[in-house]
Amino acid sequence: MTEAVEKLLETLDLERIEENLFRGTSPDQSWQRVFGGQVIAQALVAAQRTVPADRFCHSLHSYFMRPGDPATPIIYDVDRIRDGGSFTTRRVVAIQHGHAIFSLSASFQKDEEGLDHQATMPDVPGPDEVPHGEDLNETILKRAPEAVRRYWERPRPIEFRPISFDHYLTTDKLEPVQRVWVRCPGEIGDDRALNAAVLAYLSDMTLLDTSLFAHGLSVFDKRIQAASLDHAMWFHRPVRVSDWLLYAQDSPSSSGARGLTRGSLYSADGILTASVAQEGLIRPRRGA
């Protein structure tokens, strides 16, 4: 297990400071703001720790209200809204410097039998068939802007293997579709709550970029102010984030300085494990 994965697991292991209060910290304080996926995952963990072990998150809906300060602990206040016969509902507010920076509502359910169908996974090259490692550095990243190279070369707890890097190498307007293989490069076991939290963490990555493809831009473009505004997620089936997952994304609309992106997370054998939707700020900077 890499050091980055160990740090991620430590970050998700929140400190309980009262019955419904938890404290989390940020592993990387070199960023200007806390990574949104971290706050989603920590808030989900806080909710999970107030729910019976036989109930699992099937959906979450969240809003980002203020940028998080990575140098300051985040307090997660859990409201036990309802404990029903089959479903449990929780609301979590993340607080820093006396202000709410994020809120999350999550619903949990006991496993039940029922009707079953799913969309078909897109037909794409496998994770070992796309550029990665030294091959990626030699064939693609050396032609990419410096900010892109720095981002892809830094250690992280999630491994990404995009099917295409075209949007980093051109200013052409491209179809707003992205396919990325993702996994946690460390064996974290089969614990469903932990796997769901790590999946929530990685689900915030690459979405904003997809909404910019149609405009010949990326989140690294200094002409754009980009930030997540909200994030929704539905957990359909158990998942193992230590195995490869295909993150298939598309952006059906951008308007009003906002871009909407949808995502589907498939296991390598084609099982749809989760769906995601996010609207993000993609505001052109004045004078840019």
MARVO-168474 format. One record per residue (C-alpha): residue in three letters; x, y, z. Coordinates in steps of 0.2 Angstrom, whole numbers, padded with zeros to 4 digits, always signed. Each point is the difference from the previous one (the first is absolute). Example, Ala and Ser with C-alpha at 12.3 -4.5 7.8 and 13.67 -1.06 7.14 Angstrom:
% MARVO-168474
ALA+0062-0022+0039 SER+0006+0017-0003 
END
This chain:
% MARVO-168474
MET+0000+0000+0000 THR+0007+0017-0005 GLU+0003+0014+0012 ALA-0014+0010-0008 VAL-0013-0014+0002 GLU+0005-0001+0018 LYS-0002+0018+0003 LEU-0017-0001-0009 LEU-0006-0013+0012 GLU+0006+0010+0015 THR-0009+0015-0007 LEU-0016-0010+0000 ASP+0002-0007+0017 LEU-0009+0015+0009 GLU+0002+0004+0018 ARG-0016-0001+0010 ILE-0001+0015+0012 GLU-0018-0002+0006 GLU-0015-0011-0004 ASN-0004+0008-0017 LEU+0016+0010-0002 PHE+0016-0005-0010 ARG+0016+0008-0004 GLY+0010-0002-0016 THR+0016+0007-0007 SER+0008+0002-0017 PRO+0015-0009-0005 ASP+0007+0012-0013 GLN+0001+0018+0007 SER+0009+0007-0016 TRP-0016+0002-0009 GLN-0010+0017+0001 ARG-0016-0009+0005 VAL-0005-0018+0006 PHE-0004-0012-0015 GLY-0019-0002-0001 GLY+0001-0019-0001 GLN+0008+0000+0017 VAL-0014+0010+0008 ILE-0013-0011-0009 ALA+0009-0016+0006 GLN+0003+0006+0018 ALA-0018+0006+0002 LEU-0006-0017-0006 VAL+0011-0009+0012 ALA-0007+0011+0014 ALA-0018-0005-0005 GLN+0005-0018-0001 ARG+0006+0000+0018 THR-0017+0004+0006 VAL-0009-0013-0010 PRO-0003-0019+0004 ALA+0014-0011-0009 ASP-0013-0009-0010 ARG-0006+0016-0009 PHE+0010+0006-0015 CYS+0000+0017-0009 HIS-0011-0001-0016 SER+0001+0019-0004 LEU+0007+0016+0006 HIS-0003+0018-0005 SER+0012+0014+0004 TYR+0004+0019-0002 PHE+0016+0009+0001 MET-0003+0017+0009 ARG+0018+0007+0004 PRO+0017-0006-0004 GLY+0008-0011+0013 ASP+0016+0006+0009 PRO+0012-0015-0001 ALA+0010+0006+0015 THR-0015+0000+0012 PRO-0009-0016+0006 ILE-0018-0002-0006 ILE-0014-0004+0012 TYR-0014-0011-0007 ASP-0017+0002+0009 VAL-0012-0015-0003 ASP-0019+0003+0001 ARG-0008-0017+0003 ILE-0016+0005-0010 ARG-0009-0017-0001 ASP+0003-0019+0004 GLY-0014-0009-0009 GLY-0004-0019-0002 SER+0010-0001-0016 PHE+0008+0017-0003 THR+0011+0012+0011 THR+0003+0018-0004 ARG+0014+0011+0005 ARG+0005+0018-0003 VAL+0018+0006+0003 VAL+0006+0018+0001 ALA+0019+0003-0002 ILE+0006+0015+0010 GLN+0016+0011+0000 HIS+0003+0016+0009 GLY-0018+0001+0006 HIS-0008-0002-0017 ALA-0008-0014-0010 ILE+0011-0004-0015 PHE-0009-0016-0006 SER-0016-0009+0003 LEU-0004-0018-0004 SER-0016-0010+0001 ALA+0001-0019-0001 SER-0012-0015+0000 PHE+0004-0017+0005 GLN-0009-0016-0003 LYS+0000-0019+0005 ASP+0005-0012-0014 GLU-0016-0005-0009 GLU-0004-0011-0015 GLY-0009+0009-0014 LEU-0001+0003-0019 ASP+0017+0002-0008 HIS+0006+0008-0016 GLN+0014+0012-0005 ALA+0007+0009-0015 THR+0014-0008-0010 MET+0018+0005+0003 PRO+0008+0009-0015 ASP+0012-0010-0010 VAL+0017+0008+0003 PRO+0018-0006+0001 GLY+0005-0009+0017 PRO+0010+0009+0013 ASP+0016-0009-0006 GLU-0003+0005-0018 VAL+0001+0019+0003 PRO+0015+0010+0003 HIS+0006+0000+0018 GLY+0016+0001+0010 GLU+0016+0003-0010 ASP-0009-0002-0016 LEU-0012+0014+0004 ASN+0015+0011+0005 GLU+0009-0003-0016 THR-0015+0001-0012 ILE-0012+0013+0007 LEU+0005+0009+0015 LYS+0016+0007-0007 ARG-0011+0009-0013 ALA-0012+0006+0013 PRO+0000+0017+0009 GLU+0010+0001+0016 ALA-0015+0001+0012 VAL-0007-0016-0008 ARG+0017-0009+0002 ARG+0001+0005+0018 TYR-0017-0006+0004 TRP+0002-0017-0008 GLU+0017-0003+0007 ARG-0004+0004+0018 PRO-0003-0015+0012 ARG-0019-0003+0004 PRO-0010-0013+0008 ILE-0010-0003-0016 GLU+0008-0007-0016 PHE-0008+0007-0016 ARG+0002-0006-0018 PRO-0010+0011-0012 ILE-0004-0008-0017 SER+0004+0017-0008 PHE+0011+0015+0004 ASP-0005+0010-0015 HIS-0009+0014+0010 TYR+0017+0004+0009 LEU+0009+0001-0017 THR-0011+0010-0011 THR-0012+0015+0001 ASP-0012-0008-0012 LYS-0018-0001+0006 LEU-0003-0019+0003 GLU-0015-0011+0004 PRO-0003+0002+0019 VAL+0003-0018+0004 GLN+0013-0008+0010 ARG+0005-0018+0005 VAL+0013-0003+0014 TRP+0005-0016+0008 VAL+0002+0003+0019 ARG+0005-0010+0015 CYS+0008+0002+0018 PRO+0018-0007-0002 GLY-0001-0010+0016 GLU-0010-0014+0007 ILE-0013+0007+0012 GLY-0010-0016+0002 ASP-0019-0003-0003 ASP-0007+0012+0014 ARG-0015+0008-0009 ALA-0001+0016+0010 LEU+0019+0003-0003 ASN-0001-0004-0019 ALA-0015+0012-0001 ALA+0009+0014+0008 VAL+0015-0002-0011 LEU-0011-0001-0015 ALA-0008+0016+0005 TYR+0017+0008+0002 LEU+0006-0005-0018 SER-0017+0004-0008 ASP+0004+0019+0002 MET+0015-0002-0012 THR+0000+0005-0018 LEU-0019+0004-0001 LEU+0003+0019-0002 ASP+0012-0003-0014 THR-0013-0009-0010 SER-0012+0015+0000 LEU+0014+0010-0008 PHE+0004-0011-0015 ALA-0013+0008-0011 HIS+0008+0017+0002 GLY+0018-0005-0003 LEU+0005+0003+0018 SER+0006-0010+0015 VAL+0000+0003+0019 PHE+0018+0005-0002 ASP-0004+0015-0011 LYS+0003+0016+0009 ARG-0014+0008-0009 ILE-0012-0011+0010 GLN-0006+0001+0018 ALA-0005-0018+0004 ALA-0008-0007+0016 SER-0012-0014+0005 LEU-0017+0007+0005 ASP-0010-0016+0004 HIS+0002-0018-0001 ALA-0012-0015-0001 MET+0003-0018+0001 TRP-0009-0016-0001 PHE+0008-0017+0006 HIS-0009-0014-0010 ARG+0011-0015+0004 PRO+0014-0005+0011 VAL+0017+0006-0006 ARG+0019-0004+0002 VAL+0010+0016-0003 SER+0016-0009+0000 ASP-0005-0008-0016 TRP-0001+0010-0017 LEU-0016+0010-0003 LEU-0005+0009-0016 TYR-0006+0018+0004 ALA-0011+0004-0015 GLN-0005+0018-0001 ASP-0010+0012-0011 SER-0005+0018+0002 PRO-0017+0004-0007 SER+0000+0018+0003 SER+0009+0016+0005 SER-0008+0017+0003 GLY+0000+0014+0012 ALA+0018-0002+0004 ARG-0004-0018+0006 GLY+0004-0017-0008 LEU-0010-0016+0004 THR+0009-0017-0001 ARG-0007-0018+0002 GLY+0010-0015+0004 SER-0002-0019+0001 LEU+0013-0011+0009 TYR+0001-0018-0007 SER+0010-0014+0006 ALA+0012-0008-0012 ASP-0012-0014-0004 GLY-0014+0013-0004 ILE-0010+0001+0016 LEU-0007+0018+0003 THR+0005+0003+0018 ALA-0004+0019+0002 SER-0007+0015-0009 VAL+0006+0018+0002 ALA-0007+0018-0004 GLN+0009+0016+0003 GLU-0002+0018-0005 GLY+0015+0011+0001 LEU+0005+0018-0002 ILE+0009+0003-0016 ARG+0001+0019+0000 PRO+0010+0009-0013 ARG+0012+0012+0009 ARG-0002+0018-0003 GLY+0013+0007-0012 ALA+0006-0017-0004 
END
